[in-house]
Amino acid sequence: MDKAVMIGKKAEQDKSGNWCFDFSDAYRHLDNNKSVARVGWHGKGLLKITMQRPDKNSKMGTSYLYITMPDGTNIPWLPSQTDLSRVDWYIVE
């Protein structure tokens, strides 16, 4: 990942040299229509987090996050305390 896509000041490089950031930056990327994931999820089959915004046909009244599972299913998602505290988030292209 290019260092230029980071928004905040907290960032680290993983073992592969990719730039990662904390959840506050991950949320800013989500708010800018990007999908994100954690390095710590590799091997667990979790793919990406995306923000869904309601439109005029939605039953939801506000934006929410969902996770895309390996089988392509999207389910609503809330971050855990571990997710919030890690600096291993990255943008999924």
C-alpha positions, 0 to 999 in steps of 0.5 A, spaced: 500 500 500 502 506 498 503 511 504 499 516 501 493 513 502 494 514 509 489 519 513 492 520 520 498 520 523 498 512 526 501 508 521 506 502 521 509 497 516 507 490 516 512 484 515 511 485 507 512 492 508 505 494 507 502 500 510 497 499 515 493 504 520 489 504 526 481 503 526 480 511 526 483 511 519 480 505 517 473 508 518 475 515 514 477 510 508 470 507 509 466 513 509 470 515 503 467 509 499 473 504 500 473 497 503 478 495 509 480 489 512 485 487 517 492 483 516 490 479 523 484 476 519 489 473 514 487 465 514 481 466 517 477 467 511 474 474 512 475 478 506 473 486 507 469 491 511 464 496 507 460 501 509 453 501 506 449 507 505 441 507 505 438 510 499 430 511 498 428 504 497 432 502 503 429 499 510 435 502 514 435 509 516 442 510 517 449 507 514 452 501 517 458 496 516 458 489 513 463 484 512 464 480 506 465 472 508 468 467 503 462 465 500 460 472 498 455 473 503 454 480 506 452 480 514 452 486 518 458 487 522 461 491 529 468 492 530 471 488 537 475 491 542 481 488 538 479 490 532 479 497 534 486 497 538 490 494 532 494 498 527 493 493 522 488 495 517 489 496 510 485 498 504 482 493 500 482 494 492 
